[in-house]
Amino acid sequence: MMKGIETLSPSQAQHTPPVGTNLTSAIITLCVGHEKRLFAAHEDVLCHSPFFQAACRGQFLQNGAKRLDLPEEVPEIFSSVLEYLYKGDYSPRLEYDKKRRTWHIQSADGGVPDGTLYYQRWGPVLKDTIIYCAAERYSLPELKRLSLKKQGLQTGIACSTLLSSARFAYDNTPESDSKLRAHYLALIIRSRQTFKRSGTMQQEMTNGGRLFFDLFVAMANHMVSLVSLHLRTHA
């Protein structure tokens, strides 16, 4: 493999490839981000994404080699997408505790993995939220479900990070999205006692945006549900 091109490590390569995957197919070089980090992947693996399938049908030969440019993608996020395409998951991995019958996110040495990336526009954003939005772009519905499940398992996230991540989610998903946006609305409603004392929340609400209209509708529906429940239990 060419020097400077990132591939999966030996431990990452220990997996069952997607059904129908040909690991002897052509190697595609991907130039990712403004820093132009190079990745390499099998064409058949990439083509499990309709986005890359369409790209691979196009003309992307440079100096006799197959190459794709993704200048707007974040290398750390693309690395996770590529890991998912090969393994069906991405680090930190999702694990099931058979004894407790619960899911949890794998952590190294018992520590909590750093799960955010910083953007100049939004501030700190949860990595799983960014991966969800990348999965939306690459038409990978199973990756969307996986990243959403991982987000639901996270705890102890700062209010400011939740709000900046919610902003990112609204700016990078279509209005038809009914999963990630709803996840953040429900999270804010459940944590309303904390958010109502948050100076960051006050500032964000002053700035406005579709997020807070949807939050108002969700809060109104929540109140209607509480009233209906009260009437049923006291009928």
TIMIVO-14768 format. One record per residue (C-alpha): chain; residue in three letters; residue number from 1; x negated, y negated, z. Coordinates in pm, 1 decimal. Each point is the difference from the previous one (the first is absolute). Layout:
BEGIN
@dolum=A | lumdo=ala | dodren=NUM | x=X | y=Y | z=Z $
...
END
This chain:
BEGIN
@dolum=A | lumdo=met | dodren=1 | x=0.0 | y=0.0 | z=0.0 $
@dolum=A | lumdo=met | dodren=2 | x=-122.7 | y=-347.4 | z=-75.5 $
@dolum=A | lumdo=lys | dodren=3 | x=-175.4 | y=-185.6 | z=277.9 $
@dolum=A | lumdo=gly | dodren=4 | x=218.5 | y=-263.2 | z=166.6 $
@dolum=A | lumdo=ile | dodren=5 | x=328.7 | y=168.7 | z=-88.9 $
@dolum=A | lumdo=glu | dodren=6 | x=212.2 | y=105.3 | z=296.7 $
@dolum=A | lumdo=thr | dodren=7 | x=151.2 | y=346.5 | z=9.6 $
@dolum=A | lumdo=leu | dodren=8 | x=160.6 | y=210.4 | z=271.6 $
@dolum=A | lumdo=ser | dodren=9 | x=-237.5 | y=133.2 | z=265.5 $
@dolum=A | lumdo=pro | dodren=10 | x=-40.2 | y=378.9 | z=44.0 $
@dolum=A | lumdo=ser | dodren=11 | x=237.3 | y=-5.1 | z=299.2 $
@dolum=A | lumdo=gln | dodren=12 | x=256.8 | y=-196.7 | z=-198.8 $
@dolum=A | lumdo=ala | dodren=13 | x=-28.4 | y=243.6 | z=-290.0 $
@dolum=A | lumdo=gln | dodren=14 | x=112.0 | y=294.6 | z=215.6 $
@dolum=A | lumdo=his | dodren=15 | x=362.2 | y=5.2 | z=-105.9 $
@dolum=A | lumdo=thr | dodren=16 | x=245.8 | y=165.8 | z=-231.6 $
@dolum=A | lumdo=pro | dodren=17 | x=24.1 | y=-209.9 | z=-318.2 $
@dolum=A | lumdo=pro | dodren=18 | x=345.4 | y=-105.3 | z=-121.8 $
@dolum=A | lumdo=val | dodren=19 | x=182.2 | y=267.8 | z=-198.4 $
@dolum=A | lumdo=gly | dodren=20 | x=-106.4 | y=-7.7 | z=-363.4 $
@dolum=A | lumdo=thr | dodren=21 | x=-311.7 | y=-204.8 | z=71.0 $
@dolum=A | lumdo=asn | dodren=22 | x=-298.7 | y=74.5 | z=-222.4 $
@dolum=A | lumdo=leu | dodren=23 | x=-318.6 | y=-85.3 | z=188.4 $
@dolum=A | lumdo=thr | dodren=24 | x=-196.9 | y=51.3 | z=-319.9 $
@dolum=A | lumdo=ser | dodren=25 | x=183.2 | y=-282.5 | z=-174.6 $
@dolum=A | lumdo=ala | dodren=26 | x=-177.6 | y=-317.6 | z=-107.6 $
@dolum=A | lumdo=ile | dodren=27 | x=-153.1 | y=-224.9 | z=264.9 $
@dolum=A | lumdo=ile | dodren=28 | x=139.5 | y=-352.4 | z=6.6 $
@dolum=A | lumdo=thr | dodren=29 | x=-210.2 | y=-284.2 | z=139.2 $
@dolum=A | lumdo=leu | dodren=30 | x=201.9 | y=-265.2 | z=182.5 $
@dolum=A | lumdo=cys | dodren=31 | x=-133.5 | y=-348.5 | z=66.9 $
@dolum=A | lumdo=val | dodren=32 | x=191.1 | y=-127.6 | z=303.2 $
@dolum=A | lumdo=gly | dodren=33 | x=35.0 | y=-345.1 | z=155.9 $
@dolum=A | lumdo=his | dodren=34 | x=-180.9 | y=-327.1 | z=-53.6 $
@dolum=A | lumdo=glu | dodren=35 | x=-320.4 | y=160.4 | z=128.2 $
@dolum=A | lumdo=lys | dodren=36 | x=37.3 | y=264.4 | z=-278.0 $
@dolum=A | lumdo=arg | dodren=37 | x=-50.8 | y=306.6 | z=214.6 $
@dolum=A | lumdo=leu | dodren=38 | x=-15.0 | y=315.0 | z=-209.7 $
@dolum=A | lumdo=phe | dodren=39 | x=203.1 | y=315.0 | z=61.8 $
@dolum=A | lumdo=ala | dodren=40 | x=20.1 | y=323.0 | z=-198.1 $
@dolum=A | lumdo=ala | dodren=41 | x=297.7 | y=235.8 | z=-29.1 $
@dolum=A | lumdo=his | dodren=42 | x=126.1 | y=282.0 | z=-221.3 $
@dolum=A | lumdo=glu | dodren=43 | x=244.2 | y=-116.9 | z=-264.1 $
@dolum=A | lumdo=asp | dodren=44 | x=256.3 | y=269.2 | z=86.6 $
@dolum=A | lumdo=val | dodren=45 | x=-3.9 | y=-106.5 | z=365.5 $
@dolum=A | lumdo=leu | dodren=46 | x=53.2 | y=-366.4 | z=-86.5 $
@dolum=A | lumdo=cys | dodren=47 | x=281.3 | y=90.5 | z=-238.4 $
@dolum=A | lumdo=his | dodren=48 | x=218.9 | y=117.9 | z=287.3 $
@dolum=A | lumdo=ser | dodren=49 | x=69.4 | y=-374.0 | z=17.8 $
@dolum=A | lumdo=pro | dodren=50 | x=214.2 | y=-124.7 | z=-291.2 $
@dolum=A | lumdo=phe | dodren=51 | x=-194.0 | y=-327.4 | z=19.7 $
@dolum=A | lumdo=phe | dodren=52 | x=-331.9 | y=172.5 | z=-69.1 $
@dolum=A | lumdo=gln | dodren=53 | x=158.5 | y=240.5 | z=-244.6 $
@dolum=A | lumdo=ala | dodren=54 | x=104.9 | y=-295.8 | z=-213.1 $
@dolum=A | lumdo=ala | dodren=55 | x=-341.0 | y=-163.8 | z=42.3 $
@dolum=A | lumdo=cys | dodren=56 | x=-179.9 | y=317.7 | z=-105.6 $
@dolum=A | lumdo=arg | dodren=57 | x=199.9 | y=9.1 | z=-321.6 $
@dolum=A | lumdo=gly | dodren=58 | x=-130.2 | y=-344.9 | z=-88.3 $
@dolum=A | lumdo=gln | dodren=59 | x=-330.5 | y=-99.6 | z=-145.4 $
@dolum=A | lumdo=phe | dodren=60 | x=-249.2 | y=-30.1 | z=284.4 $
@dolum=A | lumdo=leu | dodren=61 | x=-322.5 | y=128.5 | z=-149.4 $
@dolum=A | lumdo=gln | dodren=62 | x=-306.3 | y=-204.1 | z=90.3 $
@dolum=A | lumdo=asn | dodren=63 | x=-338.2 | y=108.0 | z=-135.5 $
@dolum=A | lumdo=gly | dodren=64 | x=138.1 | y=348.6 | z=-63.9 $
@dolum=A | lumdo=ala | dodren=65 | x=124.8 | y=48.6 | z=359.1 $
@dolum=A | lumdo=lys | dodren=66 | x=354.4 | y=-8.6 | z=132.0 $
@dolum=A | lumdo=arg | dodren=67 | x=43.8 | y=-294.8 | z=233.0 $
@dolum=A | lumdo=leu | dodren=68 | x=286.4 | y=-188.3 | z=165.6 $
@dolum=A | lumdo=asp | dodren=69 | x=-22.3 | y=-343.8 | z=159.1 $
@dolum=A | lumdo=leu | dodren=70 | x=212.8 | y=-83.4 | z=307.0 $
@dolum=A | lumdo=pro | dodren=71 | x=-123.1 | y=-350.3 | z=89.6 $
@dolum=A | lumdo=glu | dodren=72 | x=290.9 | y=-84.2 | z=233.2 $
@dolum=A | lumdo=glu | dodren=73 | x=-14.3 | y=320.6 | z=203.6 $
@dolum=A | lumdo=val | dodren=74 | x=-168.7 | y=23.1 | z=341.6 $
@dolum=A | lumdo=pro | dodren=75 | x=-275.4 | y=266.4 | z=-7.1 $
@dolum=A | lumdo=glu | dodren=76 | x=83.8 | y=128.7 | z=350.4 $
@dolum=A | lumdo=ile | dodren=77 | x=363.3 | y=46.3 | z=-101.7 $
@dolum=A | lumdo=phe | dodren=78 | x=-81.9 | y=162.0 | z=-332.2 $
@dolum=A | lumdo=ser | dodren=79 | x=-230.2 | y=241.2 | z=182.8 $
@dolum=A | lumdo=ser | dodren=80 | x=298.8 | y=109.9 | z=211.4 $
@dolum=A | lumdo=val | dodren=81 | x=221.4 | y=35.0 | z=-308.2 $
@dolum=A | lumdo=leu | dodren=82 | x=-265.1 | y=211.5 | z=-170.1 $
@dolum=A | lumdo=glu | dodren=83 | x=-40.2 | y=214.1 | z=312.2 $
@dolum=A | lumdo=tyr | dodren=84 | x=376.5 | y=55.0 | z=2.7 $
@dolum=A | lumdo=leu | dodren=85 | x=2.7 | y=103.0 | z=-366.4 $
@dolum=A | lumdo=tyr | dodren=86 | x=-259.8 | y=267.0 | z=75.1 $
@dolum=A | lumdo=lys | dodren=87 | x=109.5 | y=111.1 | z=348.3 $
@dolum=A | lumdo=gly | dodren=88 | x=363.9 | y=-95.1 | z=47.6 $
@dolum=A | lumdo=asp | dodren=89 | x=-97.0 | y=-225.0 | z=293.4 $
@dolum=A | lumdo=tyr | dodren=90 | x=-245.3 | y=-277.5 | z=84.6 $
@dolum=A | lumdo=ser | dodren=91 | x=-214.9 | y=-85.2 | z=302.6 $
@dolum=A | lumdo=pro | dodren=92 | x=88.3 | y=-17.8 | z=281.9 $
@dolum=A | lumdo=arg | dodren=93 | x=204.7 | y=309.7 | z=-73.7 $
@dolum=A | lumdo=leu | dodren=94 | x=345.3 | y=94.1 | z=122.8 $
@dolum=A | lumdo=glu | dodren=95 | x=-3.9 | y=297.1 | z=238.6 $
@dolum=A | lumdo=tyr | dodren=96 | x=276.4 | y=211.3 | z=151.3 $
@dolum=A | lumdo=asp | dodren=97 | x=-17.4 | y=112.9 | z=362.7 $
@dolum=A | lumdo=lys | dodren=98 | x=171.2 | y=340.6 | z=-1.0 $
@dolum=A | lumdo=lys | dodren=99 | x=14.9 | y=15.8 | z=379.0 $
@dolum=A | lumdo=arg | dodren=100 | x=172.0 | y=-336.7 | z=41.5 $
@dolum=A | lumdo=arg | dodren=101 | x=171.0 | y=13.2 | z=-339.8 $
@dolum=A | lumdo=thr | dodren=102 | x=-105.6 | y=-353.1 | z=-74.0 $
@dolum=A | lumdo=trp | dodren=103 | x=-198.7 | y=-179.0 | z=-268.9 $
@dolum=A | lumdo=his | dodren=104 | x=-298.1 | y=-220.8 | z=73.9 $
@dolum=A | lumdo=ile | dodren=105 | x=-275.9 | y=-179.3 | z=-189.8 $
@dolum=A | lumdo=gln | dodren=106 | x=-345.3 | y=151.9 | z=21.0 $
@dolum=A | lumdo=ser | dodren=107 | x=-256.2 | y=-209.3 | z=186.6 $
@dolum=A | lumdo=ala | dodren=108 | x=-377.9 | y=32.7 | z=3.0 $
@dolum=A | lumdo=asp | dodren=109 | x=-162.5 | y=80.6 | z=336.9 $
@dolum=A | lumdo=gly | dodren=110 | x=324.2 | y=-77.5 | z=178.2 $
@dolum=A | lumdo=gly | dodren=111 | x=-11.8 | y=-363.1 | z=-107.6 $
@dolum=A | lumdo=val | dodren=112 | x=255.4 | y=-210.5 | z=-181.9 $
@dolum=A | lumdo=pro | dodren=113 | x=-91.7 | y=-49.4 | z=-367.4 $
@dolum=A | lumdo=asp | dodren=114 | x=-15.7 | y=-351.4 | z=-137.6 $
@dolum=A | lumdo=gly | dodren=115 | x=321.1 | y=-14.2 | z=-199.0 $
@dolum=A | lumdo=thr | dodren=116 | x=0.0 | y=-354.7 | z=-140.7 $
@dolum=A | lumdo=leu | dodren=117 | x=-154.7 | y=-197.5 | z=-283.1 $
@dolum=A | lumdo=tyr | dodren=118 | x=-29.8 | y=-377.3 | z=3.0 $
@dolum=A | lumdo=tyr | dodren=119 | x=137.7 | y=-219.2 | z=-280.2 $
@dolum=A | lumdo=gln | dodren=120 | x=-56.0 | y=-372.6 | z=-28.8 $
@dolum=A | lumdo=arg | dodren=121 | x=364.1 | y=-50.6 | z=-97.2 $
@dolum=A | lumdo=trp | dodren=122 | x=174.1 | y=222.7 | z=254.8 $
@dolum=A | lumdo=gly | dodren=123 | x=-250.8 | y=69.6 | z=275.9 $
@dolum=A | lumdo=pro | dodren=124 | x=-37.3 | y=351.7 | z=147.6 $
@dolum=A | lumdo=val | dodren=125 | x=216.9 | y=256.0 | z=-180.9 $
@dolum=A | lumdo=leu | dodren=126 | x=54.8 | y=362.1 | z=97.4 $
@dolum=A | lumdo=lys | dodren=127 | x=-185.9 | y=232.2 | z=-235.5 $
@dolum=A | lumdo=asp | dodren=128 | x=299.0 | y=234.2 | z=-31.8 $
@dolum=A | lumdo=thr | dodren=129 | x=213.7 | y=-291.9 | z=-116.4 $
@dolum=A | lumdo=ile | dodren=130 | x=-254.5 | y=-86.7 | z=-269.9 $
@dolum=A | lumdo=ile | dodren=131 | x=-13.0 | y=365.2 | z=-108.4 $
@dolum=A | lumdo=tyr | dodren=132 | x=381.1 | y=8.8 | z=-21.5 $
@dolum=A | lumdo=cys | dodren=133 | x=-8.8 | y=-300.1 | z=-234.3 $
@dolum=A | lumdo=ala | dodren=134 | x=-276.9 | y=161.0 | z=-206.5 $
@dolum=A | lumdo=ala | dodren=135 | x=210.6 | y=316.6 | z=-24.7 $
@dolum=A | lumdo=glu | dodren=136 | x=284.0 | y=-217.2 | z=-129.2 $
@dolum=A | lumdo=arg | dodren=137 | x=-225.9 | y=-136.5 | z=-275.1 $
@dolum=A | lumdo=tyr | dodren=138 | x=-130.8 | y=343.8 | z=-93.3 $
@dolum=A | lumdo=ser | dodren=139 | x=344.4 | y=168.2 | z=12.4 $
@dolum=A | lumdo=leu | dodren=140 | x=-92.8 | y=249.2 | z=273.8 $
@dolum=A | lumdo=pro | dodren=141 | x=318.6 | y=49.1 | z=206.0 $
@dolum=A | lumdo=glu | dodren=142 | x=-147.3 | y=273.6 | z=221.3 $
@dolum=A | lumdo=leu | dodren=143 | x=-287.6 | y=-228.6 | z=96.5 $
@dolum=A | lumdo=lys | dodren=144 | x=254.4 | y=-267.9 | z=89.6 $
@dolum=A | lumdo=arg | dodren=145 | x=178.1 | y=244.3 | z=230.2 $
@dolum=A | lumdo=leu | dodren=146 | x=-327.5 | y=109.0 | z=157.7 $
@dolum=A | lumdo=ser | dodren=147 | x=-122.5 | y=-353.3 | z=70.1 $
@dolum=A | lumdo=leu | dodren=148 | x=340.2 | y=-95.8 | z=140.7 $
@dolum=A | lumdo=lys | dodren=149 | x=-6.7 | y=299.9 | z=234.3 $
@dolum=A | lumdo=lys | dodren=150 | x=-345.1 | y=-100.8 | z=123.1 $
@dolum=A | lumdo=gln | dodren=151 | x=118.5 | y=-354.2 | z=65.3 $
@dolum=A | lumdo=gly | dodren=152 | x=284.1 | y=134.4 | z=210.1 $
@dolum=A | lumdo=leu | dodren=153 | x=-250.2 | y=179.2 | z=225.9 $
@dolum=A | lumdo=gln | dodren=154 | x=-206.4 | y=-308.2 | z=82.1 $
@dolum=A | lumdo=thr | dodren=155 | x=38.8 | y=-176.6 | z=334.1 $
@dolum=A | lumdo=gly | dodren=156 | x=-148.7 | y=-296.9 | z=180.2 $
@dolum=A | lumdo=ile | dodren=157 | x=-24.0 | y=-219.9 | z=-308.7 $
@dolum=A | lumdo=ala | dodren=158 | x=-29.9 | y=-374.7 | z=63.2 $
@dolum=A | lumdo=cys | dodren=159 | x=301.0 | y=-215.7 | z=-90.3 $
@dolum=A | lumdo=ser | dodren=160 | x=-213.3 | y=-211.3 | z=-232.5 $
@dolum=A | lumdo=thr | dodren=161 | x=-116.3 | y=310.5 | z=-189.6 $
@dolum=A | lumdo=leu | dodren=162 | x=354.6 | y=130.7 | z=-32.1 $
@dolum=A | lumdo=leu | dodren=163 | x=121.7 | y=-331.7 | z=-137.3 $
@dolum=A | lumdo=ser | dodren=164 | x=-287.6 | y=-44.4 | z=-245.4 $
@dolum=A | lumdo=ser | dodren=165 | x=49.8 | y=361.7 | z=-113.5 $
@dolum=A | lumdo=ala | dodren=166 | x=372.5 | y=-61.5 | z=-44.5 $
@dolum=A | lumdo=arg | dodren=167 | x=-78.9 | y=-308.7 | z=-209.2 $
@dolum=A | lumdo=phe | dodren=168 | x=-237.7 | y=206.9 | z=-212.0 $
@dolum=A | lumdo=ala | dodren=169 | x=264.3 | y=269.8 | z=-42.8 $
@dolum=A | lumdo=tyr | dodren=170 | x=258.7 | y=-252.6 | z=-118.9 $
@dolum=A | lumdo=asp | dodren=171 | x=-245.9 | y=-160.4 | z=-241.4 $
@dolum=A | lumdo=asn | dodren=172 | x=-112.5 | y=330.6 | z=-149.8 $
@dolum=A | lumdo=thr | dodren=173 | x=317.0 | y=209.2 | z=-30.5 $
@dolum=A | lumdo=pro | dodren=174 | x=303.5 | y=-48.9 | z=-224.7 $
@dolum=A | lumdo=glu | dodren=175 | x=322.4 | y=-131.9 | z=152.8 $
@dolum=A | lumdo=ser | dodren=176 | x=148.3 | y=344.7 | z=-60.3 $
@dolum=A | lumdo=asp | dodren=177 | x=-239.4 | y=155.2 | z=253.8 $
@dolum=A | lumdo=ser | dodren=178 | x=210.1 | y=152.6 | z=276.6 $
@dolum=A | lumdo=lys | dodren=179 | x=-267.3 | y=171.5 | z=207.0 $
@dolum=A | lumdo=leu | dodren=180 | x=-299.8 | y=-214.1 | z=92.2 $
@dolum=A | lumdo=arg | dodren=181 | x=196.0 | y=-322.7 | z=36.2 $
@dolum=A | lumdo=ala | dodren=182 | x=261.9 | y=175.5 | z=212.0 $
@dolum=A | lumdo=his | dodren=183 | x=-278.3 | y=150.8 | z=212.4 $
@dolum=A | lumdo=tyr | dodren=184 | x=-129.2 | y=-344.4 | z=94.6 $
@dolum=A | lumdo=leu | dodren=185 | x=346.9 | y=-143.1 | z=62.1 $
@dolum=A | lumdo=ala | dodren=186 | x=83.1 | y=288.5 | z=233.7 $
@dolum=A | lumdo=leu | dodren=187 | x=-336.4 | y=-35.3 | z=174.3 $
@dolum=A | lumdo=ile | dodren=188 | x=53.4 | y=-370.4 | z=66.4 $
@dolum=A | lumdo=ile | dodren=189 | x=353.5 | y=61.1 | z=129.2 $
@dolum=A | lumdo=arg | dodren=190 | x=-117.5 | y=275.9 | z=236.4 $
@dolum=A | lumdo=ser | dodren=191 | x=-275.7 | y=-229.0 | z=129.9 $
@dolum=A | lumdo=arg | dodren=192 | x=217.3 | y=-313.3 | z=16.0 $
@dolum=A | lumdo=gln | dodren=193 | x=-76.5 | y=-64.4 | z=368.6 $
@dolum=A | lumdo=thr | dodren=194 | x=-366.6 | y=-35.4 | z=-92.4 $
@dolum=A | lumdo=phe | dodren=195 | x=51.3 | y=-186.9 | z=-325.3 $
@dolum=A | lumdo=lys | dodren=196 | x=228.7 | y=-264.1 | z=148.6 $
@dolum=A | lumdo=arg | dodren=197 | x=-291.7 | y=-114.0 | z=219.5 $
@dolum=A | lumdo=ser | dodren=198 | x=-250.2 | y=9.0 | z=-284.8 $
@dolum=A | lumdo=gly | dodren=199 | x=-143.2 | y=-328.4 | z=-119.6 $
@dolum=A | lumdo=thr | dodren=200 | x=-100.0 | y=173.6 | z=-323.7 $
@dolum=A | lumdo=met | dodren=201 | x=363.1 | y=99.2 | z=-54.1 $
@dolum=A | lumdo=gln | dodren=202 | x=112.2 | y=-360.2 | z=49.9 $
@dolum=A | lumdo=gln | dodren=203 | x=-252.3 | y=-121.8 | z=-254.4 $
@dolum=A | lumdo=glu | dodren=204 | x=93.1 | y=269.2 | z=-251.7 $
@dolum=A | lumdo=met | dodren=205 | x=370.6 | y=-79.1 | z=35.2 $
@dolum=A | lumdo=thr | dodren=206 | x=-76.7 | y=-367.9 | z=-54.4 $
@dolum=A | lumdo=asn | dodren=207 | x=-178.5 | y=95.5 | z=-322.9 $
@dolum=A | lumdo=gly | dodren=208 | x=306.3 | y=201.3 | z=-101.7 $
@dolum=A | lumdo=gly | dodren=209 | x=36.0 | y=246.9 | z=-285.6 $
@dolum=A | lumdo=arg | dodren=210 | x=215.0 | y=295.0 | z=-107.5 $
@dolum=A | lumdo=leu | dodren=211 | x=-129.2 | y=205.6 | z=292.7 $
@dolum=A | lumdo=phe | dodren=212 | x=188.6 | y=-211.6 | z=252.1 $
@dolum=A | lumdo=phe | dodren=213 | x=326.0 | y=-5.0 | z=-197.0 $
@dolum=A | lumdo=asp | dodren=214 | x=-11.5 | y=378.8 | z=-9.7 $
@dolum=A | lumdo=leu | dodren=215 | x=-86.4 | y=1.3 | z=370.8 $
@dolum=A | lumdo=phe | dodren=216 | x=305.6 | y=-215.2 | z=74.0 $
@dolum=A | lumdo=val | dodren=217 | x=224.7 | y=242.4 | z=-193.9 $
@dolum=A | lumdo=ala | dodren=218 | x=-155.8 | y=300.8 | z=172.6 $
@dolum=A | lumdo=met | dodren=219 | x=43.9 | y=-161.9 | z=344.0 $
@dolum=A | lumdo=ala | dodren=220 | x=363.5 | y=-80.7 | z=-79.0 $
@dolum=A | lumdo=asn | dodren=221 | x=62.9 | y=360.9 | z=-105.8 $
@dolum=A | lumdo=his | dodren=222 | x=-174.4 | y=121.0 | z=315.5 $
@dolum=A | lumdo=met | dodren=223 | x=227.5 | y=-215.9 | z=215.7 $
@dolum=A | lumdo=val | dodren=224 | x=309.2 | y=129.8 | z=-180.8 $
@dolum=A | lumdo=ser | dodren=225 | x=-118.6 | y=356.9 | z=63.2 $
@dolum=A | lumdo=leu | dodren=226 | x=-49.7 | y=-74.2 | z=371.3 $
@dolum=A | lumdo=val | dodren=227 | x=347.3 | y=-152.5 | z=28.6 $
@dolum=A | lumdo=ser | dodren=228 | x=156.8 | y=298.4 | z=-179.3 $
@dolum=A | lumdo=leu | dodren=229 | x=-182.2 | y=241.1 | z=229.6 $
@dolum=A | lumdo=his | dodren=230 | x=115.4 | y=-192.3 | z=307.8 $
@dolum=A | lumdo=leu | dodren=231 | x=362.3 | y=8.1 | z=-119.0 $
@dolum=A | lumdo=arg | dodren=232 | x=-15.2 | y=375.7 | z=-67.6 $
@dolum=A | lumdo=thr | dodren=233 | x=-151.3 | y=83.7 | z=337.5 $
@dolum=A | lumdo=his | dodren=234 | x=256.6 | y=-212.2 | z=188.1 $
@dolum=A | lumdo=ala | dodren=235 | x=306.3 | y=94.6 | z=-202.0 $
END
